[in-house]
C-alpha cells in the first residue's frame, strides 16, 4: 500500500511539472500511419535534405478558426470528418516510426546551415466509416520560410488516395 501511495504522488508531481499534455500512443493505428506515409511520400520525396519530423502531433489552428472555409475549399470532405479531425487534435500524441520514410525525430526545431526540412503532422480525422480522412502537415525550411496544408484523402479499396490539398498557412 505504501508503494502505491508513493507511485501516486510521483505521478501527480510528474504530471504537474510537465509543460504540455501529450497522450501516449499505446497502439499504433494502422490507418494513421498509412496516411502519414502517403502524405509524407507525396510532399517530401525527392527533396535533397534531411527530413526532421516533430515527435508529436500538431493540430492546425486555422482549421478551428474557420472550418467552413475548408469544407468549401475541399469539396467532398464531410463535416463529420472535419469535426473528428478537430476533436482528435485536442490532445497531442507521440509519434512512432513511420514506415518507408527516412527521417529524424526532433522535439524542438533547431535551425542550422545544413539543408533540413522540419515537418509536423496532425492526428488524422476520419468519418465514421473510415472512408475519408483529413490530416494537416506543416513544412519549414528555415525561420519564417514554410507552409502548411490540410490534406483530404479517400479510401479506394484498401489504399488511401489524396483527393485534394488546401494551403492553411505560408511564411
Secondary structure, DSSP 8 states (H G I E B T S, - for coil): -HHHHHHHHHHHHHHHH-SS-EE--SS--HHHHHHHHHHHHHHHTT-SSEEEEESB----HHHHH-HHHHHHHSTT--HHHHHHHHHHTTSEEB----TT---EEESS----SS-EEEEEE---EE-TTSSEEEEEEEEEEETTEEEEEEEEEEEETTEEEEEEEEEEEE-
